[in-house]
Amino acid sequence: MKTYLNSNKTHRVRFFTTSQGMDELISATKVEKFHKVIDEFKRKEPRRYSWLEENHVKLEWAEDDYHLAYARRIIIHSDLTEAQYIDYTLRFFKYGKEWK
């Protein structure tokens, strides 16, 4: 019998998306930008962020190449294990919202 919870397969999930103006992108270092976005994530989504901390999820980020009126979209994401993905989905899935 194959068990999927012990699988090494991961699932990339977007946790938070925001945008930063060009002045912030030019003047701040990558570390400063990351911390600013994480602070915004903590403030806007405290329950979701707490779950990530409790499950020791390593957060990564990407700057989307899509420019919006002198701004750049920032995406916070991570690769979750099968077990984390199932738990996260059961807790936070919202039908009709952007997912994955």
Summary of the structure (lengths in Angstrom):
residues: 100
radius of gyration: 15.3
end to end distance: 28.4
largest distance: 55.5
contacts: 225
relative contact order: 0.26
helix: 41%
strand: 31%
